[in-house]
């Protein structure tokens, strides 16, 4: 028998792959983290775009969309659960996990309802207010000390939120905009709870409890509003779940190797992605109040992040 020589093309591709990996590993952690975060932002925005598309062009209820999304997420994470069973369920703070699950359920329900009914750029802009809420909640829950400058940034950021919610000439606040802000508040609460729970629980425990708990809470609503999706809609729903996992994984990689105070600023590129996809897919263009209010929210959030990092570095 003659030994088959490897294909020159495969050998060349293998060498190029190893060369690329070597170059990638030589980059600093912040550079690699920034790249992961920017790519993850693209997948997050694609996911939001698909949810808006399915929710606005079909009779599928938002809870059904989120239920299928959550099923796909759990299916993909089953190998992780199997490798860590039963340790993944071991925790001494089931009370905090329960609160976090409720916050997660309400956050996705309100947030994605807002995405379906608002222009994509509006909902993404208002989601950035979570940084402002994290600062406020840190004071009352974690007993963190916040100086006058960060309080000033919080106030300025809330002004930006109000500008987005109530443009000139409108007598009332935007209802779905309020849902987006409440979702941001709940996401901020989740972040605080993650910080507390991560002191005693493994990351896999946080992932498993949230994934399963959110699915359980979504189930009765999804079954009540259930309409059998078409084949095309089912493919899109599965794709939403896949995009969710990819985006979350990239975010984990980003914050694992990069400094949060530096790379998190790039997360605001999602607004640019949202404006582009909103224009291309839905024919939406952001209004002046979204651009002005969004700029204020982002600048206030960036200042808050950098100021908090500077204070931690000096202690």
C-alpha positions in Angstrom: 0.0 0.0 0.0 1.2 3.4 -0.9 1.2 6.2 1.7 -0.9 9.1 0.5 0.9 12.4 0.5 -1.1 15.3 2.1 -2.6 17.7 -0.3 -0.4 20.7 -1.0 -3.5 22.9 -0.6 -4.4 21.4 2.8 -0.8 21.7 3.9 -0.7 25.4 2.9 -4.0 26.1 4.7 -2.7 24.3 7.8 0.5 26.4 7.8 -1.5 29.6 7.3 -3.9 28.7 10.1 -1.0 28.1 12.5 0.7 31.3 11.4 -2.6 33.2 12.0 -3.0 31.7 15.5 0.5 32.6 16.4 0.1 36.2 15.3 -3.3 36.4 17.2 -1.7 35.1 20.4 1.1 37.8 20.1 -1.5 40.6 20.3 -2.1 42.2 23.7 -5.1 41.0 25.8 -6.8 44.4 25.4 -6.5 44.2 21.6 -7.9 40.7 21.4 -10.6 41.5 23.9 -11.6 44.6 21.8 -11.8 42.5 18.7 -14.0 39.8 20.4 -16.2 42.5 21.8 -16.7 44.3 18.5 -17.5 41.0 16.7 -19.8 40.0 19.6 -21.6 43.3 19.2 -22.3 42.5 15.6 -23.9 39.1 16.6 -26.0 40.8 19.4 -27.3 43.3 16.9 -28.1 40.6 14.3 -30.0 38.7 17.0 -32.0 41.8 17.9 -32.7 42.5 14.2 -34.0 39.0 13.7 -36.2 39.2 16.8 -37.6 42.5 15.5 -38.1 41.0 12.1 -39.9 37.9 13.3 -42.0 39.8 15.9 -43.1 42.5 13.5 -43.8 40.4 10.4 -45.6 37.4 12.0 -48.3 36.6 14.5 -45.7 34.9 16.9 -45.9 36.3 20.4 -42.7 37.6 21.9 -42.8 34.9 24.6 -42.9 32.2 22.0 -39.9 33.7 20.2 -37.9 33.9 23.5 -39.0 30.4 24.5 -37.6 28.8 21.4 -34.5 31.0 21.7 -34.0 29.7 25.3 -34.5 26.1 24.2 -31.8 26.5 21.6 -29.4 28.1 24.2 -30.0 25.2 26.6 -29.5 22.6 23.9 -26.2 24.1 22.9 -25.0 24.3 26.5 -26.0 20.7 27.4 -22.4 19.4 27.0 -21.2 22.1 29.5 -24.0 21.0 31.9 -23.1 17.3 31.5 -19.4 17.9 32.2 -20.3 19.7 35.4 -23.2 17.7 36.7 -24.2 17.7 39.5 -21.7 20.4 40.7 -23.3 23.0 38.4 -26.4 23.0 40.7 -24.6 23.4 43.9 -25.1 26.8 45.5 -25.8 28.3 49.0 -27.7 31.3 47.5 -30.8 29.9 45.8 -32.7 33.0 47.0 -30.4 35.3 45.0 -30.5 32.9 42.0 -34.4 33.1 42.1 -34.3 36.9 42.2 -31.8 36.9 39.3 -34.0 34.5 37.2 -37.0 36.8 37.7 -34.9 39.8 36.7 -33.7 37.9 33.6 -37.2 36.9 32.6 -38.6 40.4 32.9 -35.5 42.0 31.3 -35.8 39.9 28.1 -39.6 40.1 28.0 -39.6 43.9 28.3 -36.4 44.5 26.3 -37.4 42.4 23.3 -41.0 43.7 23.3 -39.4 47.2 23.0 -37.1 46.0 20.2 -40.1 44.7 18.2 -42.1 48.0 18.5 -39.4 50.6 18.5 -36.9 51.6 15.8 -33.8 49.4 16.3 -31.5 52.4 17.1 -34.0 53.6 19.8 -34.1 50.3 21.7 -30.3 49.8 21.5 -29.7 53.4 22.7 -31.9 53.0 25.7 -30.3 49.7 26.6 -27.1 51.6 27.2 -28.6 53.2 30.3 -27.9 50.0 32.2 -24.4 51.5 33.0 -26.1 54.4 34.8 -28.4 52.1 36.7 -25.4 49.9 37.7 -23.8 52.9 39.4 -27.0 53.7 41.3 -27.7 50.1 42.4 -24.0 49.7 43.5 -24.6 52.5 46.0 -27.6 50.9 47.6 -26.9 47.2 47.3 -23.1 47.0 47.3 -22.5 50.0 49.5 -20.1 51.5 47.1 -19.0 55.1 47.5 -19.7 57.3 44.5 -18.3 60.8 44.3 -19.9 64.0 43.1 -18.4 63.5 39.6 -20.0 60.1 39.0 -23.3 61.4 40.5 -23.1 64.2 37.9 -22.5 61.7 35.2 -25.6 59.7 36.4 -27.8 62.8 36.3 -26.5 63.8 32.8 -27.1 60.3 31.6 -30.7 60.3 32.9 -31.2 63.6 31.0 -30.1 61.8 27.9 -32.6 59.0 28.6 -35.4 61.6 28.9 -34.4 63.2 25.6 -34.8 59.8 23.8 -38.1 59.0 25.6 -39.8 62.4 25.0 -38.8 64.3 21.8 -39.9 67.9 21.3 -43.6 68.2 20.5 -44.7 65.0 22.1 -46.8 65.4 25.3 -46.2 61.9 26.7 -43.3 59.6 27.2 -42.8 56.7 24.8 -44.5 53.6 26.3 -42.2 51.1 24.6 -39.2 53.3 25.4 -40.2 53.0 29.0 -40.2 49.3 28.7 -36.6 49.5 27.2 -35.5 51.6 30.2 -37.1 49.2 32.7 -35.3 46.3 30.9 -32.0 48.2 31.2 -32.7 48.6 35.0 -33.3 44.9 35.3 -30.2 44.0 33.4 -28.2 46.3 35.8 -29.8 44.4 38.7 -28.7 41.1 37.1 -25.1 42.4 36.8 -25.1 43.4 40.5 -26.4 39.9 41.5 -23.8 38.2 39.3 -21.1 40.2 41.1 -22.5 39.0 44.5 -23.0 35.4 43.4 -19.7 35.0 41.7 -18.0 35.3 45.1 -19.3 31.9 46.0 -20.6 30.2 42.9 -18.9 28.9 39.7 -19.6 30.6 36.4 -21.3 27.4 35.1 -23.7 27.6 38.0 -24.7 31.1 37.1 -25.2 30.0 33.4 -27.3 26.9 34.2 -29.6 28.5 36.8 -30.4 31.5 34.5 -30.9 29.4 31.4 -33.2 26.8 33.0 -35.0 29.3 35.3 -35.8 31.7 32.5 -37.1 28.9 30.3 -39.4 27.7 33.1 -40.9 31.2 33.6 -41.4 31.7 29.8 -43.1 28.3 29.4 -46.7 29.0 30.5 -46.8 32.3 28.5 -45.3 30.7 25.4 -47.8 27.8 25.5 -50.7 30.1 26.0 -49.8 32.3 23.0 -48.4 29.4 21.0 -48.8 29.5 17.2 -47.0 26.9 15.2 -44.3 28.7 13.2 -43.7 28.1 9.6 -40.6 26.3 8.5 -38.9 29.6 7.6 -39.9 31.1 10.9 -38.6 28.1 12.8 -35.2 28.4 11.1 -35.1 32.1 12.1 -36.0 31.3 15.7 -33.3 28.7 15.9 -30.8 31.2 14.3 -31.8 33.7 17.0 -30.7 31.2 19.7 -27.4 30.3 17.9 -26.6 34.0 17.5 -27.3 34.5 21.2 -24.8 31.8 22.2 -22.1 33.1 19.8 -22.5 36.7 21.0 -22.5 35.7 24.7 -19.4 33.5 24.2 -17.5 36.3 22.4 -18.4 38.6 25.3 -17.0 36.1 27.8 -13.8 35.8 25.8 -13.5 39.6 25.5 -13.8 40.3 29.3 -11.7 37.3 30.2 -8.6 38.6 28.4 -9.2 42.4 28.3 -9.6 45.1 30.9 -13.3 45.9 31.3 -12.7 49.6 31.8 -11.0 49.9 28.4 -12.7 47.5 26.1 -16.3 48.0 27.4 -16.3 51.4 25.6 -16.4 49.5 22.3 -19.7 48.0 23.2 -21.3 51.2 22.2 -20.5 50.5 18.6 -23.7 48.4 18.7 -25.6 51.7 18.2 -23.7 52.1 14.9 -24.6 48.6 13.9 -28.2 49.2 14.9 -28.4 52.3 12.8 -27.0 50.5 9.7 -29.2 47.4 10.1 -32.3 49.5 10.9 -31.8 51.5 7.8 -31.1 48.5 5.5 -33.6 46.0 6.9 -36.5 48.2 8.1 -35.9 51.5 6.4 -35.5 53.3 9.7 -33.4 56.4 10.3 -32.7 57.6 13.8 -34.5 60.8 14.9 -32.6 63.8 16.2 -33.6 63.1 19.8 -32.2 59.6 19.6 -28.9 60.9 18.2 -28.6 63.6 20.8 -29.9 61.6 23.8 -27.8 58.6 22.7 -24.7 60.7 22.6 -25.3 62.0 26.1 -26.1 58.5 27.5 -22.9 57.0 25.9 -20.6 59.8 27.0 -22.0 59.7 30.5 -21.6 55.9 30.6 -18.0 56.0 29.3 -17.1 58.7 31.9 -18.7 56.5 34.7 -16.8 53.4 33.6 -13.5 55.2 33.3 -14.0 57.1 36.6 -14.9 53.9 38.5 -11.8 52.1 37.0 -9.6 55.1 38.0 -10.9 54.9 41.6 -10.3 51.1 41.8 -6.8 51.6 40.5 -6.0 54.2 43.2 -7.2 52.0 46.1 
